[in-house]
């Protein structure tokens, strides 16, 4: 079965050998050298680089739905227009109770997610399914109060940017869409990757009558409070580099002190700015560290086995290429020049960038900063075994930053209260069903996900060589066997959910 590892118990599925599981992940949280708000701190993959955004390759109609701003009160608040993308080309229609495949939109423009979720588009004809991609509130064009400027104006206007409101949007949209199409008997299957995968899993648990199952890819639903060690994310990033080259790992590990030392010299920041080809002079070594942390984290997330431009244009196995460039520098090359050669794989693989602008934030998500400062509090730290400077998670400083920037106090215990987490195995087994948690163990978020079967219908599929929700990406001729096998397993599980649904429906009709 190649490198595909799964723990499945559904009778319709193939039997795969289970391997030992290594936990981990992170979010947009504080790092030792810079503020928790750092725009280069590792985050989910919620927005494309401005330099490589391309038009979607799939056909769909763009529609809008008037959503309530607050689903949980009866206050007189303005509605907002939620954008959604829909394709019914393959749908067999309500007369055949054909399924609806519904992607839970992430923290970014929905067209980008639609164009990067080829798996859903590719299986829709096979299942005769409708495809729907709704946009998450406060992102893309789905802005309350008419514009991003107004929506992000203050704590009061941002108050309705929560995961609970988002999945309520999805539930209302599905209900109204099915009613308008006379498709009440059409089963809905949820899909989502990263934060969208978390929403898909949570929606299946909160609204089991709305959808029959969920594929939650790279969904770190356990990256809260003390459910996983806070060091896990950066430990996995570090292990991804170490597995390619120990000397590369050590060069990066030793570079932080060299950066600090150089920055303290007279004209040191100017020298660093020149070495790393920044358009403007660095204001601090922390800004450079932010930039490097971000690159290493995203490289680990997108360490795909073939070339891709999901976040930045990158070669196949980009970490291997980073380490090749670092290790192959001529004798006598300074450690800082080695680091620059390596990080250029991420920031300038195409060779078209003359200088780097630290004020340009290709992955900036102000909305996500708000979410991270309210309910999406996902602790991170680094261990002495990682390639990053050691630091401990400090909630106090995190809270201080959120109070200073957003005038809001985080609720670090709310997600586990609202969606669960402590004792999740028992809770999911008792109250949940029909969820696939898929992961690639190269992905630093994988340690915060579910990596073992919970029940016969809540299953974990993971691949040793896989990265961030690789299974949701479009298939290619270069797909390794283990990836093909993982997707086939996912399709079989989804088919089993639909078969079970139709069997129950027939049993009711025969009574």
C-alpha positions in Angstrom: 0.0 0.0 0.0 3.0 2.3 -0.4 3.2 5.0 2.2 -0.6 5.3 2.9 -1.4 4.6 6.5 -4.9 4.3 7.8 -6.9 2.9 10.7 -10.2 1.9 9.3 -12.9 -0.4 10.6 -15.7 0.1 8.1 -16.5 -3.2 6.4 -16.5 -1.7 2.9 -13.0 -0.5 3.2 -9.6 -2.0 2.5 -7.6 -2.9 5.6 -4.4 -0.9 6.1 -1.7 -1.4 8.6 -1.6 1.2 11.4 1.7 2.9 12.2 2.7 4.8 15.3 1.3 8.3 15.4 3.2 11.5 16.2 1.1 14.4 17.5 1.4 18.2 16.9 0.3 21.9 15.6 0.0 25.7 16.1 -1.6 29.0 15.0 -1.1 32.7 14.8 0.3 33.0 18.3 3.2 34.6 20.1 6.7 33.8 19.3 9.6 34.7 21.6 11.2 37.5 19.5 8.0 39.1 18.2 4.5 39.9 19.1 1.6 37.4 18.8 0.2 39.5 16.1 3.2 39.1 13.9 2.0 39.0 10.3 4.7 36.4 9.5 3.8 34.1 12.4 2.6 30.7 11.2 -1.1 30.5 10.4 -3.5 28.4 8.3 -3.3 28.7 4.6 -6.1 31.2 4.3 -5.1 33.6 1.5 -3.0 33.3 -1.6 0.2 35.2 -2.4 -0.7 38.2 -4.4 1.9 37.3 -7.0 0.5 33.9 -7.9 -3.2 34.2 -7.7 -4.9 32.8 -10.7 -8.5 32.5 -11.9 -10.4 29.4 -10.8 -10.2 26.5 -13.2 -13.6 25.1 -12.4 -17.0 26.2 -13.6 -19.6 27.6 -11.2 -22.3 30.3 -10.8 -21.6 33.0 -8.2 -24.7 33.7 -6.0 -25.5 35.6 -2.8 -27.6 34.8 0.2 -28.9 37.3 2.7 -27.7 36.1 6.1 -28.6 37.1 9.6 -25.7 38.9 11.2 -26.5 37.2 14.6 -28.1 33.8 14.6 -28.3 33.6 18.3 -30.4 36.7 19.2 -33.4 38.5 18.0 -31.7 41.9 17.8 -32.5 44.1 14.8 -29.2 44.0 13.0 -28.5 44.5 9.3 -28.2 41.3 7.2 -25.2 40.7 5.0 -24.7 39.2 1.6 -22.9 35.8 1.8 -21.3 34.8 -1.4 -21.4 31.2 -2.5 -20.3 29.3 -5.6 -22.5 26.6 -7.0 -22.3 24.0 -9.7 -25.2 21.7 -10.7 -23.8 20.3 -13.9 -23.4 16.8 -12.5 -26.3 16.8 -10.1 -28.8 14.1 -10.7 -31.5 16.3 -9.1 -34.0 16.1 -6.3 -36.1 13.4 -7.9 -33.2 11.0 -7.4 -32.2 12.5 -4.0 -28.8 13.2 -5.4 -26.2 14.4 -2.9 -24.9 17.9 -2.2 -21.2 18.3 -1.6 -20.7 21.4 0.6 -17.3 22.9 1.3 -17.1 24.8 4.6 -15.4 28.0 3.6 -12.2 29.1 5.4 -10.6 32.4 6.5 -10.1 33.8 3.0 -11.6 34.4 -0.5 -13.8 31.4 -1.4 -12.7 31.4 -5.0 -9.2 30.5 -4.0 -10.4 27.6 -1.9 -12.6 26.4 -4.8 -9.8 26.5 -7.2 -7.5 24.5 -4.8 -10.0 21.8 -3.8 -9.9 19.7 -6.9 -10.8 16.5 -5.1 -14.3 17.7 -4.5 -14.8 18.7 -8.1 -13.3 15.5 -9.4 -15.6 13.2 -7.4 -18.8 15.2 -8.0 -19.5 13.5 -11.4 -19.0 10.0 -9.9 -21.5 10.7 -7.2 -23.9 12.8 -9.4 -23.5 15.6 -6.8 -24.1 19.3 -6.6 -21.1 21.3 -5.5 -21.4 24.3 -3.2 -18.6 26.5 -1.9 -20.0 29.1 0.6 -17.7 31.9 1.8 -16.9 32.4 5.5 -18.4 35.6 6.9 -16.0 38.6 7.2 -13.8 37.2 4.4 -13.7 37.8 0.6 -16.9 39.5 -0.5 -19.0 38.3 2.4 -18.6 41.4 4.5 -21.1 42.6 7.0 -21.8 46.3 7.2 -21.1 46.6 3.5 -17.3 46.7 3.5 -14.2 45.3 5.2 -13.4 48.8 6.5 -16.7 48.9 8.3 -16.8 45.3 9.3 -13.4 45.5 10.9 -13.9 48.9 12.4 -14.0 48.0 16.1 -14.8 45.3 18.7 -18.5 45.9 18.3 -18.6 45.3 14.5 -16.2 42.3 14.7 -18.2 40.7 17.5 -20.1 38.4 15.0 -16.9 36.9 13.5 -17.0 33.5 15.3 -16.9 29.9 14.3 -20.3 29.4 15.8 -21.9 32.1 13.6 -20.0 30.7 10.5 -21.4 27.2 10.8 -24.8 28.6 11.6 -24.5 30.5 8.3 -23.7 27.2 6.5 -26.7 25.4 8.2 -29.1 28.2 7.2 -27.8 28.3 3.7 -28.1 24.5 3.2 -31.6 24.5 4.6 -32.8 27.4 2.4 -31.0 26.0 -0.7 -32.6 22.6 -0.3 -36.0 24.2 0.2 -35.7 26.4 -2.9 -34.7 23.4 -5.0 -37.3 21.0 -3.5 -34.2 19.0 -2.4 -35.1 18.2 1.2 -34.3 14.5 0.7 -30.9 15.2 -0.8 -28.1 14.2 1.6 -25.4 16.7 2.3 -21.7 15.8 2.7 -19.4 18.4 4.3 -15.8 19.0 3.2 -13.1 21.3 4.6 -9.4 21.7 4.9 -7.4 23.3 7.8 -9.8 25.7 9.6 -12.4 24.7 7.1 -11.9 21.1 8.2 -12.4 22.1 11.8 -15.7 23.8 10.8 -16.8 20.7 8.9 -16.1 18.4 11.9 -17.8 20.8 14.3 -20.8 21.3 12.0 -21.3 17.6 11.7 -21.3 17.4 15.5 -23.5 20.5 16.0 -25.9 19.9 13.1 -26.1 16.2 12.5 -29.6 16.6 10.9 -28.1 19.0 8.3 -25.3 16.8 6.9 -24.8 13.0 6.9 -21.0 13.2 7.2 -17.8 15.3 7.0 -14.3 15.0 5.5 -12.1 17.1 7.8 -8.7 17.4 6.2 -5.8 18.7 8.3 -8.2 19.9 11.0 -6.4 20.6 14.3 -9.5 20.4 16.5 -7.3 19.5 19.5 -4.9 22.4 19.3 -6.5 24.2 22.3 -5.7 24.5 25.9 -3.5 21.6 27.0 -4.9 19.0 24.7 -1.6 18.6 22.9 1.9 19.9 23.9 2.3 23.5 22.7 5.8 22.6 21.2 4.3 20.1 18.8 3.9 22.3 15.8 7.4 23.6 15.7 8.8 20.2 16.6 7.2 18.8 13.4 8.5 21.7 11.3 11.9 20.9 12.7 11.6 17.2 12.1 10.7 17.9 8.5 14.0 19.7 8.0 16.0 17.2 10.0 14.7 14.2 8.0 16.1 15.9 4.8 19.5 17.0 6.3 20.9 17.1 9.8 23.5 19.7 8.6 20.7 21.9 7.2 18.8 21.6 10.5 21.9 22.6 12.4 22.6 25.5 10.1 19.1 26.9 10.7 19.4 26.2 14.5 22.7 28.1 14.7 21.5 31.0 12.6 19.3 32.7 15.2 22.3 33.7 17.4 24.2 34.8 14.4 21.3 37.0 13.3 21.1 38.6 16.8 24.8 39.1 17.1 25.0 40.7 13.6 22.0 43.0 14.4 23.8 44.4 17.5 26.8 45.5 15.6 27.2 49.1 14.3 25.3 49.2 11.0 24.3 45.6 11.6 20.7 46.0 10.6 21.9 47.6 7.3 24.1 44.6 6.7 21.3 42.2 7.4 19.0 44.1 5.1 21.6 43.9 2.3 22.3 40.2 2.9 18.6 39.3 2.7 17.9 41.9 0.0 15.1 43.8 1.8 13.7 46.8 0.0 13.9 48.8 3.1 16.3 48.8 6.1 15.3 46.4 8.9 14.0 48.0 12.0 14.8 45.1 14.2 16.2 41.5 14.0 12.8 40.4 15.2 11.3 41.4 11.8 13.8 39.1 10.1 13.1 36.3 12.5 9.4 36.7 11.8 10.1 36.4 8.1 12.1 33.3 8.5 9.7 31.6 11.0 6.9 32.1 8.5 8.9 30.6 5.6 9.9 27.5 7.5 6.4 26.9 8.8 4.7 27.3 5.4 7.4 25.2 3.8 6.5 22.4 6.2 2.8 22.8 5.5 3.2 22.7 1.8 6.0 20.1 1.5 4.1 18.5 -1.4 5.7 15.8 -3.5 5.2 17.7 -6.7 5.5 21.4 -7.8 2.6 23.6 -6.5 1.7 27.3 -6.2 -0.8 27.0 -3.4 0.7 29.8 -1.3 3.9 30.5 -3.2 5.3 28.9 -6.4 7.4 26.0 -5.0 9.2 23.0 -6.4 8.2 19.4 -5.4 9.6 18.5 -2.0 10.5 22.1 -1.3 12.2 21.4 2.0 14.6 19.1 0.2 15.4 21.9 -2.2 15.9 24.4 0.7 18.4 22.1 2.4 20.1 21.3 -0.9 20.8 25.0 -1.4 21.9 25.5 2.2 24.2 22.4 2.2 25.7 23.0 -1.3 27.0 26.5 -0.7 30.7 26.7 -1.4 33.1 26.4 1.5 33.5 29.7 3.4 30.0 30.9 2.7 28.7 32.7 5.7 25.8 31.2 7.7 23.6 34.2 6.9 24.2 33.8 3.1 23.4 30.1 3.5 20.1 30.9 5.2 19.3 33.4 2.5 20.0 30.9 -0.3 17.6 28.4 1.4 14.8 30.8 2.2 14.8 32.1 -1.3 13.2 28.8 -2.4 10.1 29.9 -0.6 10.1 33.7 -1.2 11.6 33.7 -4.7 11.7 30.3 -6.4 10.8 31.9 -9.7 13.7 34.4 -9.4 11.4 37.3 -10.3 11.7 39.2 -7.0 14.4 41.9 -6.9 13.9 42.8 -3.2 11.7 41.7 -0.4 9.2 44.1 1.2 8.5 43.3 4.9 5.6 45.7 4.8 3.9 43.6 2.2 1.8 40.8 3.8 0.7 38.3 1.2 -1.0 36.1 3.9 -2.4 38.9 6.0 -5.7 38.1 7.6 -6.9 40.7 10.0 -10.0 38.7 10.5 -8.0 35.7 11.7 -6.1 37.9 14.2 -9.5 38.8 15.7 -10.5 35.2 15.8 -7.2 34.2 17.4 -7.7 36.9 20.0 -11.2 35.8 20.9 -11.9 32.1 20.7 -9.3 30.5 18.4 -6.6 30.5 21.1 -4.1 27.8 19.9 -1.0 27.8 22.1 2.5 27.3 20.6 6.0 27.0 22.0 9.3 25.7 20.9 11.4 23.0 22.6 15.2 22.8 23.0 15.1 20.0 20.4 13.7 22.1 17.7 15.6 24.2 15.2 14.0 27.4 16.7 15.1 29.3 19.8 13.5 27.8 22.8 10.6 29.6 24.4 7.5 28.7 26.5 3.9 29.7 25.8 3.0 32.8 27.7 -0.7 33.4 27.8 -0.3 36.6 29.9 1.6 38.4 27.1 -0.8 37.1 24.5 -3.7 38.5 26.4 -2.0 41.8 26.9 -1.4 42.1 23.1 -5.1 41.3 22.3 -6.3 43.8 24.9 -4.0 46.4 23.5 -4.7 45.9 19.8 -8.4 44.7 19.8 -9.6 45.7 23.2 -10.8 42.2 23.8 -9.8 39.5 26.3 -9.3 36.0 24.8 -11.4 33.1 25.9 -8.9 30.2 25.8 -11.4 27.7 27.2 -14.4 28.5 25.0 -13.7 26.3 22.0 -13.4 23.2 24.2 -16.6 24.2 26.0 -18.5 24.8 22.8 -17.2 22.0 20.6 -15.5 19.6 23.1 -11.9 18.5 23.3 -11.2 17.1 26.8 -12.1 13.4 26.8 -12.8 13.8 23.0 -12.5 10.1 22.3 -15.4 9.2 24.6 -17.4 12.2 23.5 -17.0 11.6 19.8 -17.6 7.9 20.2 -20.8 8.5 22.2 -22.3 11.5 20.3 -20.6 11.6 16.9 -20.5 9.6 13.7 -19.5 9.8 10.0 -16.4 11.9 10.2 -13.1 11.3 8.3 -10.1 13.0 9.9 -7.4 13.0 7.2 -3.8 14.1 7.7 -0.3 14.1 6.4 2.3 13.6 9.1 4.7 16.1 7.5 2.1 18.8 8.2 2.9 20.6 11.4 -0.9 20.9 12.1 -1.3 17.2 12.1 -0.5 16.8 15.8 -3.5 18.8 16.7 -5.8 16.6 14.7 -7.4 13.2 15.4 -4.9 10.5 14.4 -6.7 7.3 15.5 -10.0 5.7 14.9 -12.6 6.7 17.4 -15.4 4.4 16.2 -16.4 2.4 13.2 -17.6 5.6 11.5 -15.2 8.2 12.9 -12.0 7.2 11.3 -8.5 8.6 10.8 -6.6 8.4 7.5 -3.1 9.6 7.5 -0.1 9.4 5.2 3.5 9.5 6.4 4.7 11.7 3.5 1.6 13.9 3.2 1.5 17.6 3.9 -1.3 20.1 4.6 -4.7 18.8 3.2 -2.9 17.4 0.2 -5.8 14.9 -0.3 -8.1 17.8 -1.2 -5.9 19.3 -3.8 -6.4 18.5 -7.5 -5.1 15.1 -8.7 -2.1 15.1 -11.0 -0.1 12.6 -13.0 2.6 12.9 -10.4 0.5 11.7 -7.5 2.3 9.0 -5.5 0.5 5.7 -5.0 -0.2 6.4 -1.3 -2.0 9.6 -2.2 -4.2 7.8 -4.7 -5.0 5.1 -2.2 -5.9 7.7 0.5 -8.4 9.4 -1.9 -9.9 6.1 -2.9 -10.4 5.2 0.8 -12.1 8.6 1.3 -14.4 8.0 -1.7 -15.4 4.5 -0.3 -16.2 5.9 3.1 -18.4 8.7 1.5 -20.1 6.1 -0.6 -20.8 4.0 2.5 -22.4 7.1 4.2 -24.7 7.6 1.2 -25.6 3.9 0.9 -26.5 3.9 4.6 -28.6 7.0 4.1 -30.5 5.6 1.2 -31.0 2.2 2.9 -32.6 4.0 5.9 -34.8 6.0 3.6 -36.0 2.9 1.8 -36.7 1.2 5.1 -38.9 4.1 6.2 -40.8 4.0 2.9 -41.4 0.3 3.2 -42.9 0.5 6.6 
